[in-house]
Amino acid sequence: MNILVVAATREEISGVISGFGGPILDSGAANGFTGDTTKQNNSEIEHSKPEILITGVGMTATAFALGRHLATNQYDLAINLGIAGSFDRNIALGNVVEVVEDAFTELGAEDDSRFITLDQLGFGRTIYKTAARVTNYMPGQNLWQVTAATVNTVHGEEASIAKLHQRTAPQLESMEGAAFFYACEQAGVPALQIRAVSNYVEKRNREAWKIGLAVKNLNTFAAEFLRAVGKL
């Protein structure tokens, strides 16, 4: 299978980069969009290396990097790997989950205290879903399937969190997910979004974050997934 691994930063998928090698395209590099096709000495899958696209942080960077890349490259599957904050306290920190629905929750207009979505304005849609599932490629591997919000500003204030939950109830939030789904849908590429929970969405509390654990668990799952897909 021809696979594209997409991440906002190299740090989030450090294990995938060191373990699998393959071409690395970094849209967030200081000198612009660069390619690195150096093979890693400890590469695990010689016959089925995924290509890796580092988009940079945020929905704008993600949409641009993917739009440019997918315009001239075709894939059997794109997989977005990253960490995320969770509104849902039933999801333990460090857990790896599968995002099956993501939304641009800030895209719309305000009418005094009422928020009008882009859908309601008649200018498009804000919710994107994927038909692909991890179980299509790893039978028996049932990750928790969740919904997410894609935002420009991550929530860290009680009033803004409550305001969001008055009109929608996402379980996670990230800064790239819906843009990834949108770009893949436009290009006709099957898409999976896998995230590990690094923190709960609350007043900013860095001492409670578990970024290291989330990255470790994310890369462990990604390695298992890529090994399984490499056999297809």
Phi, psi and omega in degrees: 000145177265109190243138173246122174263127184241132177214155178286322183225155175295325184299326182292334182236035183302323180292321178295316181298313183286331185272329188246341180066213181089169181297137177240121177250119187245101179285342182268004181296149184299329182260021176100196185286114184237152178246140177228107183255018179293130179280140177279142182296329184257029181300135186271330186233097183288325187273351185212064179281132173285151168274148184239127178243118174262115189271335195094165187276138173106160185291326180294311179298320181294313181297319181293311182298315180290319180300316179294316185289316183286347177292335184233006181224140181244144182222153174279337182198138170244136180233123179266120180246136179184177175260167183204159171267151182242131169280334186272111181285353175283346177267117183289147176301135182096344181295143176261129184228164180249117179275118182253348177213133182221151186219146170276089189283348179263356188273108183165214182216154175259139173233087188058243182271356182263139176256132180249119182286163176301324178299314181292332177284343179084021183253008182145204178224158184246346184253130181233135181238159177240138178275337179291149178222150177305322183294343174295333185247336178229080180305134180092349179266097185256093174283154174297123180268128188226167173254157184217161173245138175253126189227157172275327180239115180292144185284137178208024181220134188302319183294318181289326177295315179296321180296318177298317184285350173290333184242345178203163185224066177291153177270330180233167167221144174217182180249005185224337195305309182293327177295322176298311179300317181299311182297318180293321178298315180298326182270354180072033181253125175303140189225141171235141175237117182241128181226151173248138185279120182260340184195163171268149179280112185196184173306134188310119185220079187299330182295337181268353183292148178234056184295316180301316179295317181297315180296318179300310182293322178299313182289328175297313178296316182301320178297316178297318181295314182293326174296316181296315181293328179296342180268353183282000000 
